[in-house]
Amino acid sequence: IIKTGKADILLEGVPDAVGSLLPGDFIGDYQLLFGTVNQVSVRTVDYTEALVLTFAEFKQVMSHPHNDEFAFAKLGGTFRQSHDDGCIETIYETKESLKKIMSTANTILGGKSRSKLMDMMAEHEIVTKEFRILPNSKIHVYWDVFSIASILYYSIDAPIRIASSYRASALASSYDYGFIVGYCIDAMFIVDMILRASVYAYSSYEHGRTIIVTNKSQIRQKYLSSGKFKIDLLAVVPFDLIAAGTSSYHSLFRLSKLIRVSQIPQAASNLQNHLDACLHIKTTETQRSVLLMLMYSLLLIVWSSAGWNALRQGESGVISVYWALTTLSTVGYGDVTPEDFVETVYALIVGAVGAVFTAAVVANVTSFFHDAELSEHNYEHQMNCIKRYVERHKISHDSSQRVLEYFDYVEQEQDGLSESVILREAIPDHLASNVLIHITQPMVEACDFFADCEIGFIRKIMTSLEQVFFGAQCLVMNKHVPSNSMYFIKKGLVHLMKADEEDESLKVIRKLDANDCFAEGCLVEYWEKNPFLAQTASECELWTLKRSVFQQILVEFPRSRTLLKQINTKQNDEQYRRRASVHDATKAAERAKRNATRYIHPHSLFIQGWFGVILGVTLYSMIVLPFRVAFLENYEISPAWVFFDYFGDCIFLVDFLFRASFEAFFDEN
């Protein structure tokens, strides 16, 4: 099944392709069902992504009890020997269609009629096709470069003009040739807005395939509903022409152009994507980050020097740039210094920004020359790959968020350790089995379903479990897909729900937490539909036992196989009900004890707000107290400051008592 790209269908003896496979098309189904040789060949035109169904996997599907009516196994693993009317008709139709394809291909592609047909198709295409700029057109690359350069021009020109006007003690300046460049750029952006609303085709992912949208109304609707249109509209409005009737020019009105600075990251991303799609030039995220850092560095230097030049009467532009560069880079030679209070405050602000700016530049330059640990299991590398993967496949926001939540959970809750990778690759098999038994033993022993089974069988179950993670409010079992796995809860809360018969609303029928299990019935029989739904109430670590794995284990332990079938068919057995009743009563007692205790949940909003208060008081103590010791030793301390000091002490005392008495915590066991 073709997912992306294109492939040609070829026939023996025919020099050219007789057909094409586009996204959503498939081939090879006849060969798979009837076990025959390939009647045609398939050759990819460009890089193509295909989904493949192998015979082994198809055979596994046909072995499902629901497919017994096809008698696939009895026919020897192929429908070739079937006497079913549908199979016979399919074989005949396939042969006839192949003959027609051969005849048509030889007629059209072998004779003189080929050129006439191609000319007719080309003429039809020219007449009916409207002009569109396709997503892979080189025009996008040239425009991306122009738009970035134009935004930089706006960002440099406007601050310099305002600084000149401020030094002249007026908000007006005379028109000059620089305005011609600015208005030409304005006109180009207006043309760009018109083109984006009419002829800029775009890619869309619909019904499992990527399509190029060329419909004019759809193109216009997409652009007008985007955030870019709002920024473009505000930026092209000529506020500065309000003064067109006078001989002066108000520089402040030109500031509206600076809103395009917010488009620089998107413009850089567009340039990166268009270089790849149009010119096949691959660029990395690190190179894009370095480009953004260089542009922002240029703007920061220009803006800082323009502000300094406006404050210092008689200061040359070169000296202002020199001061901005040395201050932002935290070098500060000291030969150019502030002379009054306003200049001092401005220098403090620029110096503070420069410290962060310098650190960011060093980090980006370092990553450019030495990409940070691009190992297979590096967290940042995995996150970047996952984000690009979900964007490429247009995965829904909810699904992509769950994927990202999983990686966040592994990074934050497990210190970035993927337990499945460690058990599978880092630890030898005999030691990995012991580790798995240690982890899964409490869950399996607490499950009444396996209570009377053999020790060896239970040990095999423990070593066969697989670890999975779910974020909060995720459906573990839904009403559409019957479950084929049993679930054990290691951490978190899971709610079992059932639809109400009257209004069909979902109602919680049972609340499960650590060491509980559910869906054990699907291991010994195939469910037509799930008898209940399961949804996580918090972030959960679950361990699953697949039905296929369970069936293989039962082959080795026939006694347990018989016992579990009896338990599943006799759910009303007195011993089973007694054991389940005791288990539920124990859980209920634990829950009642927890609810009767006065405690604060560690994830509650109150805890988050309280930690914010503690952080504020801590920062006050770290900043204000040293300041007073250093600068106010010989001055009288105001009563307000004394009050805040003792108020902070009281907060710390309350926090001490609160943590020792009411703040709950998660028990890892």
N, C-alpha and C positions, 0 to 999 in steps of 0.2 A: 504494500500500500504506500503510494507516494505521499509524503508529508510536505516536503518542500523541494523545490527544484523542478527538473524536467528530464524525461527519458524518452528515447526514440524506440519504436518497435520495428524490428528488422526481420525480413524473410529471406530464406536461402534463394539465391539466384536473382534477387531484386537489389540493385545497387543502392537505392535511396530508401529512407524510412517510409514505411507505409502508414504510420500513425505516431501519435505522441501520448505520453502519460503525464498528466499534470497533477498538482496536489488534489488528493481525494480519489484518484483513479487507482485501480488495482489490477494485478495480473498473476497468473499461476494458480488460480483457484481450481481449475479443471485438473491440472497435474496433481495437486494436493489430494483431491477427492478420489481420483481414479488411478493414481500412481503411474501415470504415463510420462513419456519423455516430453521435453519442451518442443512445441511446434514452432515457436518464434523465439527470437533473441531480443534482449533488451539492453540498450546502451545509454548510459547517462550522458546528457548534453553538458551539464555543469555539475557543481557540487550538489548532491542530492541526498536528502534524508528520507529513509524508507523504514516502514514498520514491517517486520518479518514474522510470519507464523510458520514455525517449523513443523515437520511431521510428528516429532516426538511430543510437542506441546499439544498439537491437534489430537493426537492419540489419547493424551491424558484427559482432555475435555470429553472425548467420546466415551471414556471409561466411567464417567459420572452415571450414577443410577438413573437419573432422569433421561439419559440418552440410550437406555437399553433397547428401546424400540427400533433403533437403527440397525441393531445386530452387527455393529462394526467389527467386533472381535471375531464373531462367527464367520464373517466373510473374509477373514484373513488380513484385517487391517487395511482394506481398500474396498471401495464400492464397485470395482471393476467386475466382480463376480455376481453382483446383485442383479436379480431379475425384476427389480422394481421398474414400473413403467416410467417413472420420472428419471431414473438413472439412464435407461436406454434412450429416452428422448434427448437427454442432455448430451450424451455421446454423439448422437446423430446430428444434432443442431450445431455442435462445436465443429465437427468435421465439415459440414456444409458452409458454415461461416468462414472457415479457413480457406476453403476453395474459392469463395467469392472474393476474399481479400487478395488472394494470389492473382486471380483474374483481373480484378480492378487495378491492382498495383502494376501489373505488366502492361495494361492498356494505357493508364495515365502517365506513368513514369517512364515507359519505354519508347513512346512514339513522339511524333511532332506535336501532338496535342498538348504536351507538357508545357511548352513555352507559352502557348496561347492561354492555357488555364492560369498559369502564374501571372501573366499580364492582366488578365481579367480580375484576378484577386487583388493585384496591386492597385489597379484603377479604382476598384470598389473601395479599397481602404483609403485612398487619397480623397475620394469624393465625400465619403461619409464621416471620416474621422475629424473631430475638431482639434484645434491646437491645444495641447496640454504640456506642461513641464513635468516630466515623470520624476519619481523619487530618486532615480539613479542618474539624473542628468548632471553633467559637469557644471551647469549654470549655478547649481547650489554651492559648489566649492568656491567659485569666484565671488558669489554674493556674500557668503559667510566671511571671507577675508575682507571684503569691502565694508560690511556692517561692523565688524570688530574695529577696523581702522576709523570708521566714522564715529563710533561711540567714544573711542579714545580722543578724537579731535574735539568732540563736544566737551568731554571731561577736562580737557586741557585749556580750551579756549575760554570757556565761561569763567572759571576762577581767576584767570589772568586779567580778563576785562574788569571783573568786579574789584580786584585788588587795585588796578589802575584808577578806577573811578573813586574808590575810597581814599586813595592818596590825594586825589584832586579835590577832596571834600565835596563831591557831587555824585549823584547817582546817574548822571548823564554823561555820555561821551559821543564824539562825532562818528558818523558812519565812515567806514574805510573798506578797503578791498577784501578784508577778512570776512565781511558779511556775505560777499558773493559766494565764497566757499560754503559757508554755513547754510545759505538758502538753497544752493544746489544740492547739498546733502539732504535738506528737508524735502526737496522735490523728489529725490531718488527714493526716500522712504515712503512718500505718498504713492509713488508708482509701485513699490513693493507691496503696500497694503492692497492695492487694486489687484495685483497679480495673485496674491495669496487668497483673495476672495473669489477668484475666477478661474485661473489656469494652473494653480499648483496642485497637481494630483498627489494623493497620499496613500500609504499602505494601511490596510486594515485586515484584521484576523477574524474571519466569519465562517461558521460552519466547518471548522477544522482545517481551513486553508487560508493562505495569505492572498489577498486580492488587492488590485490597484483601483482605487476609487477615482473615477474621472467625471462623475456627474457634477455639473456646475452648482446645483443647489446644495448638494451635500458638501462640496468644497467650501462654499460660502458659509453654510451653517457651522461647520467645524471651526473655521477661523473666527467668526463672529462670537462664538461661545467660548473661545479660549482666553486665557489671561493675557496672552501676548497682544491681542487686539486692543485691550483696554490700555495697556502701556503705550502701544504705538499711537493710539488716538490722542492720549494726553500729551505725548511728546511732540506731535506734529502741529498741535494748535499754536498759531503764531501770536503768542501773548505779547512779544516784543514789538509787534506792528501797531500796538495801541498808540505808540508815539510816532507813527508814520507821518502824521500831519505836522509835526514840528521839526526843527532842525537838530534835535537832540535824540539820543538813544538811551533808553533806560536798561542798564545792564542786568539788573535783578530779574527782569522778565525772562531772560535767557536761561535762568536756572531750571526751568521746567524740562530742559533737554537732558539734565543730569539723571532723570529717572531711568534713562536707558542703561545706566551703569548696572542696574539689577538684571539686565539681559545678557551681561558678559558671560556668566557660567553656562547659560543655555546656548549662546552662540558658539562657545568653545566646544560644547558637546555636539552641536550640529556639525561643526567643522570636522570633528573626529569621526562621526558617523558617515558623513558624505565623502571623506577621503577614502574610507573603507569601501563604501558602496559604489562610488563613481570611478575612483582611480586605483582601487585595490591597494591602498597604502595603509598598512596597519600601524596604529599608534596605541600606546599603553595609557592607562590611567595616570601613571606617574608623569608621563610627558605632558598630559593635559593639565595636571596640577602645577607643574613647573611653568607652563605657559600662563596660567591664571595668576600665579604668584608674580611673574615678571610684570604683567599688566597692572596688577594692583600695586606693586612696588612703584611703578612709574607714576600712577595716579597719586599715591600717598606722598611722594616726593614733591610733585607739582603742587598739590593742594597745600602742603605744609609751607613750601617756599613762598607761595602766593600770599598766605596769611601773614608770614613774617615780613614780606616785602610791603604789605599794606600797613603794617604797624610801624615800620622803620622808615621815616622820611629820609630820602636821599640814598637809601640802600640800593645797590645795583642788583639786577636779576641774577647774575652769576654768584654773587656773595650770598644771596638768599637761598639759592639751590645748594651751595656749599654748606650753609648752616643746617638746612633741612637734612641733607645726607649724613652729616656727622652726628646730628642729634638723633635721628631715627636709627642709625647703626650703633648707637650708644658709645661712639668714640669720643665725641665732645672735646675738641682740642682746647677750648676755652678762649680762643682769640676773638670770637664773636659771641657776646654775652648780652642778656637782657638788661635794660637800663631803667625800667620803671615797673610798677606793679602789674600792669596789663601784660607786658611782654614776659614777665616772670611766670604768670599763670599760664600763658600760652606755651611757654617753653616746658613747663611741668607736664602739660597735657601731651604735647608732642613727644616728650621723653618717655612718658608712660606707654604711649602707643608704640613707640619705637622698640621698647623692650620686648613686647609681644611680637612685633613685626620681625625683629631680628631672629627670634627663636623659630618662628614659622619659616623664614627663609632658609635657615640652616637645616631644619628638618626636611624641607622639600628638596633642597640640593643634595643632601645626604641620600635620601631615598631615590633620587634620580640616578646617582652613580652606583648605588648599592641597594637594589630592591630588597626589602626586608623579608627574609625567610619565607620564600614561596614554597614551603614544603606542603605535602599533600594534606597534612592535618593542621596547618596553621589556621588559627581562627579568623584573622582578618582576610586571609586569602580565600578561605571557604565562604565567608560572608559576601565578598565581592563577586565570587563566582556564582553564588546562589542568586544574588540580586540581578546579575546580568542574565542568568538563565530564566528567571520568572518574567523578566521584561521581554526577552526574546520570544518566549512562547505565549505572551499575553495572558498569563495565569491570573485568575481573579484575585482581587485584593484580599479577600478573606483567606483563600488558600495560601497565598504568598506570606501573609502575616503569620499563619500557623507554622510555616517552615522557618521563618526568621525567629519566632518565639522558641522553637525547639533549640536552635543554635544558641540563643540567649540563655536558655535554661541550662544547657550543657556548660556554657562558659561561666555563668554566675553561680549555679547551684553545685556543679561538679568540678569547678576550677578548670574548665576546659578539657576535662578528661572524658573521652568517649569510651565507656566501659566495654561496649561490644568490640571495638577495635583492639583494645588492650587484651581482652580475653581471647580474641581470634588470632592475633598476630604476635603479641609481645610475650605471652605466657605459654609455656609448653602445655600440651594437651592434658597430661596427667595432673599437673598443678591447676590448670584451668578448671578441671572437673571438681576438684576440692573447693576452689573458690566459689564456683557456681552453687555447689551444695550449701556452702555457708550462707550465701546470699538468699537463696530461694527456700531453704529449709523451713523457716517460720511460716511462710505462705502456704506451702504444700501441706505441712503437718496440720495447719488450722483448717484445711479443706475436708469436710466430712465425706465428700465424694470418694476420696481415696483412703478412707480411714482403715478399712479391713483388707487392703491389698498387700501383696508381698513387699518385703523390704527392697529387693532388687528392682521391682517395678517402680516403686516410689523414687528410688535413687535415679533411675533412668528418666523419670519425669522431671526431676530437679535439674538434670544436666541438659534437658532438651528445651527448656524455656528460653524465649527470646525477649529482650528488653525493648520496650517502646515508650515514647513520651507523648503526652497530650497536654495542650494548653487548657486554660479554663474555658468552660462552656463549649467544649467540643463533643460532637456525637461520636461515641465509640461504636455503638450499634444503632443503625437507622432502620426505617420501616421498608426500605426498598431492596437492600442487599442482605440475604440471610447470612448469619455469622458462620464462619468455619473455624473459629478459634475460641478457646476458653481463656479467660482473663483473670490474673491474680493482681491484687493491688499491693504495691510496695509502699507508695507514698501517695497522699492526696485523698480526695473525696469523690465518690461516684454515686450518682442518683439513678436508680432504675425507675422508669416511667412507663405508664400505660395510658392509652387513649380512653377517655370517658365515653361510654356508649351513648349518652344523651347528646352532649354538645361536642364530642370528639376532641375536647381539650386534653392536654397531657397532664397527668397527675402523678406525683411521686409516690411509688408504692414501697420503696425501700431505699434507705441511705446506707451506703457501704463506705468503709474506710480501710486503713492499713490491715493487711493479712486476710481481707475478705476476698471472695472469688465469685464469678458469675459466668453464665453461658456454658456450663459443663455439659448440658444436655446435647449440644450440637456435636460433641465428640463421638457419640455412639450412634447417632442417627442424623440424617440430613433434614434440616429444617426447611420447610416450604417458605416460611416467613418467620421473623423473629417474634417470640411471644411477648417481648417487652423491648423498650428502648433504653439505652444507657448513655448518659451524658455526664461529663466531668464537671464537678462543682468548683474545682481548683486545679492548679497545675498538678499533674499526676504522672507517676512512674508506674507503668504496668508491665507485667511479664505475661507473655502469651504462649499458649500451647496449641499449635496448629493441628487440625484434624488428620491431615496426611501423616504427620510425624507420630501422632498418637496411634493411628492404625498400624504403623510399622512396629511400634513398641508392643502392641497387643499380640502380634505374631509370636514374639519371644516369650510371652507370659499368658498362656491359654487360661490358667485359673483366674487371673485378674480379669480377663476378657469376659468370662462367664459371669463373674461377680458383678462387674459394672453394668452389664446388660440387665441383670436382675434388679439392681438398684434403680436404674433408669425407668424400668417398667413398673416398679412397685414404689412409687414415690409416697404412697400413703402408708407404708410400712410403719408399725408402731415404734420400732427402734430408731428408724430414720427421723420420724417426727419428733421423738423425744430428744434426740441429739441436736436437731436443728433448733428445737425450742430452748434448750439449755444455752446453745450458742447465741441465739438472739437475745435471751435474757441477760447474758453476760455483757453483750454489747450495749444493751439498753441501760444497764446499771452503770457502766463506764460513762455513757453519754449523760445520764442524769447527774452523776457526780461532778462531771465537768461543767454542766450548766448551772449547778448550784454554787459553784465556786465563783467568787468575784475576781475577775481577771480582765485584762485588756488584750485583745488579739494583736499579734505582732504586725499584721498588715492593715490594721484599721486606720481610718483617716485621723483619729485622735493621735495615734502614735506618730504619724508623719508630721502633723502640726507641732507636736511636742518636741520632736527632734529639731524642727526649725527654730523653735524658741531657744533650745539649748545651744544650737549653733550660733544664734545671734548674741547670746550672753557670752559665749566663749570668745567670739571675735571682739566684743566690747572689752573684755578683760585683756586680751592679747594686744590691743591697739591703744586703748585709752590709758591704762596704767603705766606702761613704759613712757608714753608721751608726757604724762604728768611728772614722772620722776626726772625726765631729761630736761623739760622746759619750764615747769611750774614749781620747782622746789622752793623758791623764795616767795611764792605768791599764795594768797589765801584760797583754799579750795572751797568752791561754792557748795551750799547745802544740797543743791540738785545733784551734783556729782556724787556726794556722799550717799544720798538716797539710792542712786542707781547702783553704787557699789554694793550696798547691803541687800538691795533687791536681787542682784545677781547671786549673792551668797545664798539667799533664801531659795532661789530657783534651783541651785545645785543641791541644796539639802533635800528639797522636795523630790528632785530627780533620784537621789540616792534611796529615799524611802520607797518611791514608786517602783524602781527597778527591783528592789529587794522583796516587794510584797505583791505587786499586781501585774507586772509585765510578763505575759506568757511567752513561751518559746517552743520551737519545734524539736521534738525528740527524734534523733536520727534513727532510732530503733522502732 
